Amino acid sequence: MNTIDAIKNRHSYRGKYTGAKVPREDLVTILEAGLMVPPKKSFEERAWFNSFNGK
């Protein structure tokens, strides 16, 4: 799937979750992608919670 297809076909998931653990590498990739998204307001500060070390 290319980027345009992924953007066009995105949707919310309303089903049941399995409770399976997400690999750390996948979480890092998702967080890095989130950091590349433009903020809602021009210089809105972003606060991130670091759950990797349990804090």
C-alpha positions, 0 to 999 in steps of 0.5 A: 500500500502506498501513502496516498492509498493509506491516507484515502483508506484510513478509518477508526477501528470500533471492534474489540481489541485483543490485548496483544502487546505491540512490539516496541519497534512499532510503537517507536515508528508510530510515535516518530510518525506522529511527531512529523504531523503538523500541529493543530495550531502554528506553535502549539506545544506537544506533551508526550508521555513516555510509557516505555519505562513505566513512568 
